[in-house]
Amino acid sequence: MEDLNAILAPGMLIRHPDQPDWGIGQVQSNIGGKVTVNFRDAGKVVIDGFRIGLIPVFDA
């Protein structure tokens, strides 16, 4: 399976498609398919980019 989040870079804003209550998150790192995101309402979370496609936010 391919990395669904390969385009994400540190500083980009995203949303988790299955956790809308976490709010907007900021990508901290994206290494080997593991995306570390700091969410406003959930704190720091490491996401498997091969399983979850994060949604970029451009209008925050």
C-alpha positions as CSV (number, residue, x, y, z in Angstrom):
1,M,0.0,0.0,0.0
2,E,1.2,3.5,-0.7
3,D,1.8,6.4,1.7
4,L,-1.4,8.4,1.5
5,N,0.2,11.4,3.1
6,A,3.5,11.6,1.1
7,I,2.8,15.3,0.2
8,L,2.5,16.4,3.8
9,A,5.4,18.6,5.1
10,P,6.1,20.1,8.5
11,G,4.0,23.2,9.1
12,M,1.1,22.1,7.0
13,L,-2.4,22.1,8.6
14,I,-4.5,19.0,8.4
15,R,-7.7,17.3,9.8
16,H,-8.1,13.6,10.7
17,P,-11.0,12.2,8.7
18,D,-12.2,9.9,11.6
19,Q,-11.6,12.3,14.5
20,P,-13.2,15.7,13.7
21,D,-13.3,16.5,17.4
22,W,-9.5,16.7,17.4
23,G,-9.7,19.9,15.5
24,I,-7.0,21.2,13.1
25,G,-3.5,19.8,13.5
26,Q,-0.1,20.9,12.4
27,V,2.3,18.4,10.8
28,Q,5.5,18.2,12.9
29,S,7.2,15.5,10.8
30,N,6.6,12.9,8.1
31,I,9.2,10.2,8.1
32,G,8.8,6.7,6.5
33,G,5.0,6.9,6.5
34,K,4.7,8.0,10.1
35,V,3.2,11.5,10.4
36,T,3.5,13.3,13.7
37,V,0.8,15.9,14.1
38,N,0.1,18.3,17.0
39,F,-3.7,18.7,17.2
40,R,-5.3,21.7,19.0
41,D,-7.6,19.5,21.0
42,A,-5.8,16.1,21.2
43,G,-2.1,17.0,21.5
44,K,0.7,15.2,19.7
45,V,-0.4,12.1,17.7
46,V,1.6,9.8,15.5
47,I,-0.4,8.5,12.5
48,D,0.3,5.6,10.2
49,G,0.3,7.3,6.7
50,F,-0.3,3.9,5.1
51,R,-3.7,3.5,6.9
52,I,-5.1,7.0,7.3
53,G,-5.3,9.7,4.6
54,L,-5.2,13.0,6.4
55,I,-7.0,16.0,4.9
56,P,-5.0,19.1,4.1
57,V,-6.6,22.4,5.4
58,F,-6.1,25.5,3.2
59,D,-8.7,27.8,4.6
60,A,-7.9,27.9,8.4
